């Protein structure tokens, strides 16, 4: 697939792909535009994208798989949050009183804000390790950072999150 062909493909299918994703899955998360971009990136990353007989179908199936992967990960995060809440509160999520639920919701918002305030490297390392299950070695290989730097960034991130949890 030549650069011009890929550009034409992008121009002709981008809007339709975003509309189909929005219709099937709503406005996000993940946002349809982000998913469409990721699908195009995967097509471009193929060793021989010209061998794809139906690029439009490839993009749609790839995009849907990206959304399904995101939803699976989100489900695991919810279960993890449920476990953490039960561990810290001694109650299951279903047994929480409105007051306790409000307190736990505030704690969760504090942690979310703490994650958002982390420096770039710490966010990357935290996401790759905790969400995607990468080892420190694999993170170092993927990012080009040293193993020691990855380890330190994770330690700093966990310390910041621990501090946010104590507040």
Secondary structure, DSSP 8 states (H G I E B T S, - for coil): --HHHHHHHHHHHHHHHHHHHHHHH-S-SS-HHHHHHHHHHHHHHSTTGGG-S-HHHHHHHHHHHHHHHHHHHHHHHHHHHHHHHHHHHSS-GGG--HHHHHHHHHHHHHHHHHHHHS-HHHHHHHIIIIIT---HHHHHHHH---HHHHHHHHHHHHHHHHHHHH-
